[in-house]
Amino acid sequence: MAGGKTGRRTDRKTGRKTGRKAEKKALGRSFGRLWAAYAVSSYGTWLGFGAFPLVAILVLHAGPTQVAALAAAGRAVGAVAAVPLGPWVEFRRKRPVMVAMDLIRFTALMSVPAAYALGLLSFTQLLVVSVTVAAANIAFNAAGGAYLKALLPPEDLLIANGRLESTTWTSTMIGPPLGGAAISMFGPMTTIAADAVSYLLSALGIRAIGGTEPHPARTGAPRWRLRAGDLLEGWRHILAHPTLRPLFFNTIIVNGLIMASEPLLAVLLLGHLGFTPWQYGLAFAVPCIGGLVGSRLARRLVPRFGQHKVILSAGTLRACWSVGLAFVQPGVPGIVLIIAVQLGLVTCCGLFNPVLATYRLDHTDPGKVARTLSAWSVSSSAAIAALTALWGLLAALTSPRTAIAVAGVVLLATPLLLPRRENAPRSTGERAASLT
């Protein structure tokens, strides 16, 4: 009897158990604590959704060029600052790095409400904090990905990434409207302070995981020479891989265009069309139901159709929605349009992201994970920064609505960068696991 009452079945290609049994699988106390820490920081982040643009617009009275510059400069300088962090993270225990990055983000973000209370807040400080948080994000994500791969066996990575992705979209659904309401009632610094505290709680949760973590081994090469080679190792691995390479270029361009539109959309909705902060948050929160649905579909569709087909289909579909944002109007029709467009986009992203994250870990040797993830994150941040600055200039020369429309049209061409066939070997660790 295939399946039986439990819905358990075996994928003939991988030999892995799938279905409801796999979905409910316990991944251990350590992952549970890691997941809880991630959830706390994710809810804090999305409670503060768009907080810096809101502060720039409502407190410092910044225009579209300054708002775009804030988003671009923070990511660009943060990416440059994070370049040496990949090799640094690779050869250190990952949990202490994650705790340190959480504490850095807590300190940086708390400086904003403190300066505001003293009447000292400036646009320059927002830029400095943006840079600090962006660099810490890259280091944390690199350490977190490497730690997750070491913590769980390969067959559990998709389940774990699906749960993390579900948490992201649940917090995205709940956080922005609550944040918008908090800003309306208590002022724009409320959500930044809440975001900062969430990083402190995340650090405490990761610290509570306990256990021993072996120190990564170093080669016998001199330290300066090791660092010089390691600096480019992540990019070498990505660019030499026949499937990761097109996925890399597709992802950084798609993410860059989507994120470049975000500050312009904030200016359009909050400035030109007169949306209130809670309406702005609601319009982006409700569609996150789609992200939750997409992330849950990932662990059902991959065993049936394979990673490559799911990545190709979801990656193609996610490019088709953003152009609709150019037609948003004031009032209820505008909110309905944004929700419809974002629902389609977010559902596709919720499906695409955990499958990509799992594929990337599956096809990267354990000793290169932190450097590969750092290279990916640095490139993504740099692309977002460049495209955000470029689209801010385009908005200044034309209008925010025109710039958003152009981004949507360009996104329609990005599926051409997706890999058309799967022809890549897995990492050494994955090949060894498949033989045991």
Beta strands, then each sheet from edge to edge (+ up, - down):
strand 1: 9-10
strand 2: 17-18
sheet 1: 1+ 2-
end
